[in-house]
């Protein structure tokens, strides 16, 4: 190989961004394939290129019946006239194919270990399925599912995205990026906040609803540095840069705390929390807020409560002081333990106590509870009162009947006496009339 050819190889290697040694290896593979296309070529042969002088040589060996090479190494390097047109065409094709493979391998190696990193690309193409970003040597794929809702990428505009996955395909590496991943928030703060890049301030947790709101919990390894102030910056300059990159998405920065009740209370900012009760058995954090802070703690359509739950990893149950007082008053009452079931024989609802006692019908339940406690005594008292009222009614009825009988007797006596008087009068009158006669 002459000096002009060596210079051309170096220029090609520089243009493709590969090393001259890799290019010479591809050239050797092409020469080997071209040699094997020649008639009477050895089956076992290989090509070598001297990296200093550029001299190309093809060496071959005989194969035994088992397919193993034996015997001396033979120099079978063909000359230009021996190769011919077909071998030269094969040399060209293999050379170009090998260069493409090397280029794809280099591109894949460049991005293979960058999952979780942030890249800046220029929007090339946008449709309903995906958006293509030009990263320079390669293109990144931004699927519709990884795009922020209602975000309209403009062609030829610059966009930062988070690398989710790097796939190795036959056509080269396929880089999948995202604009909705919470890791994008962390990487953007790494770029804007030197304390985070240096490891002094850490982002302990992040919860995000893309396009609407994000909450991050920050922690400082240096007691002299305020983690929230470091992320906000002077007059909010640092956090404003992140908000502008996210197209106006709101960001809440809260201090991280190892005390879980305190952390839950801070995660619900800007709402003011009165008390936090942790129920480890159910994984629930019961939050008590003043009545006028209830809507602010829950947020629009429950957004603030959802983000706080994701940030802390606990289920957040928010209650106002009035609701808590009503529940405590309700729980203070004694309630019978059991359930209403359908009796298969009668088809009626019956009460089955939880302790396994006898079932009680609805009529019996109305008179007494299954335990026979206060309600039973009240029912017996009601029955006694009803019985006494009935007895009194009967007594009054008897008295009325007796009074009516006495009145009837006296009236009869008066009639008899009147009749006697009338008889006496009549007798006297008769007597008076007969005396003058």
C-alpha positions in Angstrom: 0.0 0.0 0.0 1.5 3.3 -1.0 1.6 6.5 1.0 -1.4 8.0 -0.8 -3.6 5.1 0.2 -2.5 5.3 3.8 -3.3 9.0 3.8 -6.7 8.3 2.4 -7.3 5.7 5.1 -6.4 8.2 7.8 -8.7 10.9 6.3 -11.6 8.4 6.1 -11.0 7.3 9.7 -11.1 10.9 10.8 -14.3 11.6 8.8 -16.1 8.6 10.3 -14.8 9.2 13.8 -13.1 5.8 14.1 -9.5 4.9 14.8 -7.2 4.0 11.9 -6.6 0.5 13.5 -10.3 -0.2 13.3 -10.4 0.9 9.7 -7.5 -1.3 8.8 -9.2 -4.2 10.5 -12.3 -3.6 8.3 -10.0 -3.4 5.3 -8.4 -6.7 6.2 -11.8 -8.4 6.5 -12.8 -7.0 3.0 -9.5 -8.3 1.5 -10.1 -11.8 3.0 -13.7 -12.0 1.6 -12.4 -10.8 -1.8 -9.7 -13.5 -1.9 -12.2 -16.3 -1.1 -14.1 -15.3 -4.1 -11.2 -16.2 -6.4 -11.1 -19.6 -8.1 -8.9 -22.2 -6.4 -8.7 -20.1 -3.3 -7.8 -21.8 0.0 -10.7 -22.4 2.4 -8.7 -21.4 5.4 -7.1 -18.0 4.8 -6.7 -14.7 6.6 -5.6 -11.2 5.8 -3.2 -8.9 7.7 -2.2 -5.3 7.2 1.0 -3.7 8.6 -0.1 -0.6 10.5 3.2 1.1 9.8 3.8 0.5 6.1 0.3 -0.4 5.2 1.4 -3.6 3.4 -1.5 -6.1 2.9 -0.8 -9.8 3.0 -3.1 -12.9 2.7 -1.9 -16.1 4.4 -3.5 -19.6 4.0 -3.1 -23.2 5.3 -4.3 -26.6 4.3 -7.1 -28.3 6.2 -7.2 -32.0 7.1 -10.3 -34.3 6.9 -11.4 -33.0 10.3 -11.3 -29.4 9.2 -8.2 -28.5 11.3 -5.4 -26.4 9.7 -2.0 -28.1 9.2 1.2 -27.6 7.3 3.2 -24.4 6.6 1.6 -21.0 6.3 1.5 -20.0 2.6 1.6 -16.5 1.2 -1.3 -16.2 -1.2 -1.6 -12.5 -1.5 -3.3 -11.7 -4.9 -2.2 -8.8 -7.0 -4.5 -6.2 -8.6 -4.7 -8.1 -11.9 -5.6 -11.3 -10.1 -8.5 -9.9 -8.1 -10.6 -9.0 -11.0 -13.9 -7.0 -11.2 -16.1 -9.3 -9.1 -13.5 -9.6 -6.3 -13.0 -5.8 -6.3 -16.7 -5.3 -6.1 -16.9 -7.7 -3.2 -14.0 -5.9 -1.5 -15.9 -2.6 -1.8 -19.2 -4.0 -0.5 -17.6 -5.7 2.5 -15.6 -2.6 3.2 -18.7 -0.4 3.3 -20.7 -2.9 5.3 -17.9 -3.2 7.9 -17.7 0.6 8.1 -21.4 0.8 8.8 -21.2 -1.8 11.5 -18.3 -0.1 13.1 -20.2 3.2 13.0 -23.3 1.7 14.6 -21.2 0.0 17.3 -19.5 3.3 18.2 -22.8 5.1 18.4 -24.3 2.4 20.6 -21.3 2.4 22.9 -21.5 6.2 23.1 -25.1 6.1 24.6 -25.3 2.6 26.0 -24.2 3.7 29.5 -26.1 7.0 29.6 -29.5 5.8 30.7 -30.7 8.4 33.3 -28.8 11.2 31.7 -30.2 14.3 30.0 -29.6 15.3 26.4 -30.5 18.3 24.3 -31.8 17.8 20.8 -33.4 19.7 18.0 -37.0 18.7 17.0 -37.0 17.3 13.5 -40.3 15.6 13.1 -43.6 15.5 15.1 -46.8 13.5 14.6 -49.4 11.8 16.6 -47.2 8.9 17.5 -43.8 10.2 18.3 -41.3 13.1 18.0 -37.8 12.8 16.6 -34.9 14.7 18.2 -31.7 15.2 16.4 -28.8 14.7 18.9 -26.1 15.2 16.3 -24.8 11.8 15.2 -28.0 9.9 16.2 -31.7 10.6 16.5 -33.7 10.1 19.7 -37.3 8.9 19.8 -39.8 10.7 22.0 -43.0 8.6 22.1 -46.4 10.2 22.6 -46.7 8.4 26.0 -43.5 10.2 27.2 -44.6 13.7 26.2 -46.2 16.2 28.5 -50.0 16.5 27.8 -50.9 19.6 25.9 -47.2 20.4 25.1 -46.7 21.4 21.5 -43.1 20.9 20.4 -42.2 23.3 17.6 -40.0 22.1 14.8 -36.3 23.2 14.8 -36.6 24.2 18.5 -34.2 22.9 21.2 -35.6 20.5 23.8 -34.1 18.8 26.8 -35.1 15.2 27.4 -34.3 12.3 29.8 -32.8 9.1 28.4 -35.0 6.2 29.4 -33.6 3.3 27.3 -31.0 2.7 24.6 -31.9 -0.2 22.3 -29.5 -2.0 20.0 -31.1 -2.6 16.6 -29.9 -3.7 13.1 -30.2 -0.1 11.9 -28.2 1.3 14.8 -28.9 2.4 18.4 -32.5 3.5 19.1 -32.5 6.1 22.0 -35.9 6.5 23.8 -36.2 9.7 25.7 -38.9 11.1 28.0 -40.3 14.5 29.1 -42.5 13.1 31.8 -40.0 11.1 33.9 -39.3 12.4 37.4 -35.6 11.9 36.7 -35.8 14.9 34.4 -36.5 17.1 37.3 -33.4 15.8 39.2 -31.1 16.2 36.2 -32.4 19.7 35.5 -31.6 20.7 39.1 -28.2 19.1 38.8 -27.5 21.5 35.9 -28.9 24.6 37.7 -27.8 24.0 41.3 -24.0 23.6 42.0 -24.7 22.3 45.5 -26.6 19.3 44.1 -23.9 18.7 41.4 -21.2 18.7 44.2 -23.3 16.4 46.4 -23.8 18.9 49.3 -27.6 19.0 48.7 -29.5 15.8 47.8 -32.9 15.3 46.3 -34.3 12.6 48.5 -37.7 12.2 46.8 -39.6 13.5 43.8 -43.3 13.3 42.9 -44.6 14.7 39.6 -47.7 15.2 37.6 -46.3 16.2 34.2 -47.5 19.6 33.0 -49.2 20.5 36.3 -47.1 20.3 39.5 -44.0 18.7 41.0 -42.9 18.3 44.6 -39.3 17.5 45.6 -37.9 16.9 49.0 -34.3 18.1 49.5 -31.7 17.4 52.2 -28.4 19.2 53.0 -25.3 17.3 54.2 -23.9 20.6 55.5 -25.9 22.2 58.4 -24.7 25.6 57.3 -26.5 25.3 53.9 -30.2 25.7 53.5 -31.3 23.1 50.9 -34.5 24.8 50.0 -32.8 28.2 49.5 -30.0 26.6 47.5 -32.5 25.1 45.1 -34.6 28.3 44.9 -31.7 30.6 44.3 -31.4 34.4 44.6 -34.9 35.8 43.9 -35.9 32.3 42.6 -33.5 32.5 39.7 -32.5 28.8 39.8 -35.9 27.3 40.1 -37.2 29.7 37.5 -34.8 28.2 34.9 -36.2 24.7 35.6 -39.7 26.0 35.4 -39.0 27.7 32.1 -37.6 24.4 30.7 -40.7 22.6 31.8 -42.9 25.2 30.1 -44.4 26.7 33.3 -44.8 23.5 35.4 -45.1 24.5 39.1 -42.5 23.2 41.5 -42.8 22.9 45.3 -39.5 22.4 47.2 -39.9 21.1 50.7 -37.2 20.1 53.3 -36.7 16.4 53.9 -37.1 15.1 57.4 -36.4 11.7 58.9 -39.2 12.3 61.4 -42.2 10.9 59.4 -45.0 13.0 60.9 -42.9 16.1 60.3 -42.1 15.1 56.8 -45.8 14.4 56.0 -46.7 17.8 57.4 -44.1 19.5 55.2 -45.0 17.6 52.2 -48.5 19.1 52.3 -47.2 22.6 52.0 -48.5 25.3 51.5 -51.3 24.0 53.8 -50.8 24.3 57.5 -51.1 21.0 59.4 -52.2 20.8 63.0 -51.4 17.1 63.8 -50.2 14.0 62.0 -51.0 10.5 63.3 -49.1 7.5 61.8 -50.9 4.2 61.6 -48.1 1.7 60.7 -50.4 -1.3 60.6 -52.3 0.2 57.7 -49.6 2.3 56.2 -51.7 5.4 56.6 -50.8 8.9 57.8 -53.9 10.6 59.3 -53.5 14.4 58.9 -55.6 16.8 61.0 -55.9 20.4 59.5 -58.0 23.4 60.5 -61.3 23.7 58.8 -60.3 26.6 56.7 -57.2 24.7 55.5 -58.9 21.5 54.3 -59.4 22.5 50.7 -55.9 23.8 50.4 -54.4 20.6 51.9 -56.4 18.4 49.5 -55.6 20.7 46.5 -57.4 21.0 43.2 -59.0 17.6 42.4 -56.9 16.1 45.2 -53.6 17.0 43.5 -51.7 18.2 46.6 -52.7 15.1 48.6 -51.7 12.8 45.8 -48.3 14.4 45.4 -47.7 14.3 49.1 -48.6 10.6 49.3 -46.2 9.8 46.4 -43.4 11.9 48.0 -43.7 10.3 51.4 -44.6 6.8 50.3 -47.6 6.7 52.8 -51.3 6.9 52.2 -52.4 10.3 53.3 -55.9 10.7 54.9 -56.7 14.4 55.5 -59.5 15.4 57.9 -60.6 18.7 59.3 -61.0 19.3 63.1 -64.8 19.2 62.8 -64.7 15.8 61.0 -62.3 14.4 63.6 -64.6 15.5 66.4 -67.7 14.0 64.8 -65.8 10.7 64.2 -64.6 10.5 67.8 -68.1 11.2 69.1 -69.4 8.5 66.8 -66.8 6.0 67.9 -67.5 6.7 71.6 -71.0 5.2 71.2 -71.5 1.5 72.0 -72.6 -0.5 68.9 -73.7 -4.0 68.6 -71.2 -6.2 66.7 -72.7 -8.4 64.0 -74.5 -8.2 60.6 -77.9 -8.5 59.0 -78.3 -11.7 56.9 -81.2 -13.3 55.0 -82.8 -16.3 56.7 -83.1 -19.0 54.0 -86.1 -20.6 55.8 -88.3 -17.6 56.4 -86.8 -15.2 53.8 -86.6 -12.4 56.4 -83.7 -10.3 57.6 -82.2 -11.5 60.9 -79.4 -10.1 63.0 -76.5 -12.5 63.6 -74.2 -11.4 66.5 -70.5 -11.4 65.9 -69.9 -13.5 69.0 -71.9 -16.4 67.5 -75.1 -16.0 69.5 -78.7 -16.8 68.4 -80.1 -14.9 65.4 -82.6 -12.2 66.2 -85.5 -11.2 63.9 -86.4 -7.6 63.1 -89.3 -7.6 65.5 -87.2 -8.9 68.3 -84.5 -6.4 67.4 -87.0 -3.6 67.6 -87.8 -4.6 71.2 -84.3 -5.5 72.5 -80.7 -5.7 71.2 -79.0 -9.0 70.7 -77.1 -8.7 74.0 -80.2 -8.0 76.0 -78.7 -5.0 77.7 -80.1 -1.5 77.9 -82.5 -1.8 75.0 -84.0 -4.9 76.6 -84.6 -3.1 79.9 -86.1 -0.2 78.0 -88.4 -2.5 76.1 -89.5 -4.2 79.3 -90.1 -0.8 80.8 -92.1 0.2 77.7 -94.2 -3.0 78.1 -94.9 -2.3 81.8 -95.9 1.2 81.1 -98.3 0.1 78.3 -99.7 -2.6 80.7 -100.3 -0.1 83.5 -101.9 2.3 81.1 -104.3 -0.5 79.9 -105.1 -1.4 83.5 -105.9 2.2 84.3 -108.1 2.5 81.2 -110.0 -0.7 82.3 -110.5 0.7 85.9 -111.8 4.0 84.5 -114.1 2.1 82.3 -115.5 0.0 85.2 -116.0 3.2 87.3 -117.9 4.8 84.4 -120.1 1.7 84.1 -120.8 1.8 87.9 -121.7 5.4 87.8 -124.1 4.8 84.9 -125.8 2.0 86.9 -126.2 4.2 89.9 -127.7 6.9 87.8 -130.1 4.5 86.3 -131.3 3.2 89.7 -131.9 6.7 91.0 -133.9 7.6 88.0 -136.1 4.5 88.5 -136.7 5.5 92.1 -137.7 8.9 91.1 -140.2 7.5 88.6 -141.7 5.2 91.2 -142.1 8.0 93.7 -143.7 10.2 91.1 -146.2 7.5 90.3 -147.1 7.1 93.9 -147.7 10.8 94.2 -150.0 10.8 91.2 -152.1 8.0 92.7 -152.4 9.9 96.0 -153.5 13.0 94.2 -156.1 11.2 92.2 -157.5 9.6 95.3 -157.7 12.9 97.1 -159.5 14.5 94.2 -162.0 11.8 94.1 -162.6 12.1 97.7 -163.1 15.8 97.5 -165.7 15.4 94.7 -167.7 12.8 96.5 -168.1 14.7 99.8 -170.6 17.3 98.7 -172.8 14.6 97.3 
